[in-house]
């Protein structure tokens, strides 16, 4: 029980530390940079993800599926 309590305290302090380092994303360029990390620097997919996040908001859910015709497109479903 003491170990679990210690781990919970350490996790809480670590999350507080990460939060102190974070900064809000304010521009499309910053959002694009974040998407580039997630897509291993794939520009076209990063642009689609950025557009989806702008359209849906940061709490939106984005699904990526293979395209039968090989084209990349954004389909937004509210």
VENKAPE-V765759 format. One record per residue. N is the residue number from 0. RES is the residue in three letters. SS is DSSP state (H for helix, E for strand, - for the rest). D_FIRST is the distance of its C-alpha to the first C-alpha in whole Angstrom. Layout:
N	RES	SS	D_FIRST
N	RES	SS	D_FIRST
//
This chain:
0	UNK	-	0
1	UNK	H	4
2	UNK	H	5
3	UNK	H	5
4	UNK	H	6
5	UNK	H	9
6	UNK	H	10
7	UNK	H	11
8	UNK	H	12
9	UNK	H	14
10	UNK	H	15
11	UNK	H	17
12	UNK	H	19
13	UNK	H	20
14	UNK	H	21
15	UNK	H	23
16	UNK	H	24
17	UNK	H	26
18	UNK	H	27
19	UNK	H	29
20	UNK	H	31
21	UNK	-	32
22	UNK	-	35
23	UNK	-	37
24	UNK	-	39
25	UNK	-	43
26	UNK	-	45
27	UNK	H	46
28	UNK	H	46
29	UNK	H	43
30	UNK	H	42
31	UNK	H	44
32	UNK	H	42
33	UNK	H	39
34	UNK	H	40
35	UNK	H	42
36	UNK	H	38
37	UNK	H	37
38	UNK	-	41
39	UNK	-	41
40	UNK	-	44
41	UNK	-	46
42	UNK	H	48
43	UNK	H	49
44	UNK	H	46
45	UNK	H	44
46	UNK	H	47
47	UNK	H	47
48	UNK	H	43
49	UNK	H	44
50	UNK	H	46
51	UNK	H	44
52	UNK	H	41
53	UNK	H	44
54	UNK	H	46
55	UNK	H	42
56	UNK	-	40
57	UNK	-	37
58	UNK	-	35
59	UNK	-	38
60	UNK	-	37
61	UNK	-	39
62	UNK	-	40
63	UNK	-	42
64	UNK	-	44
65	UNK	-	47
66	UNK	-	50
67	UNK	-	53
68	UNK	-	55
69	UNK	-	53
70	UNK	-	54
71	UNK	-	51
72	UNK	-	51
73	UNK	-	49
74	UNK	-	49
75	UNK	-	47
76	UNK	-	46
77	UNK	-	45
//
